[in-house]
Amino acid sequence: MSRPDPAAIFAALGDPTRLMLLDRLGGGEQPLAALAQGTDISRQGIAKHLAVLEAAGLVVSHTSGRERRFRLRDGGITSAQDHLARIARGWEDTLARLKAHVER
């Protein structure tokens, strides 16, 4: 899979249910049924959220027997982190120039 698009990652992260799913997957690979337990969301609803996360490159899935299992994708969030780091560097440079200008 190619490097995930930061915009797709940020869009996927913009939903509380998807954030909850990522948090649960932080504990390791889990089947769809386990991810749906303890929520007010149907398995089909959870599957749709997982499909968004998978399309964004944040999770991967595989079938084991009759169940579909999900886990965090290694390095899935890296492109978003890199994008935020570039933005932060731009702000740091801008603020440093402003500080130098004000201190003159």
Secondary structure by P-SEA (a helix, b strand, c coil): cccccaaaaaaaaccaaaaaaaaaacccccccccccccccccaaaaaaaaaaaaaaccbbbbbcccbbbbbcccccaaaaaaaaaaaaaaaaaaaaaaaaaaac
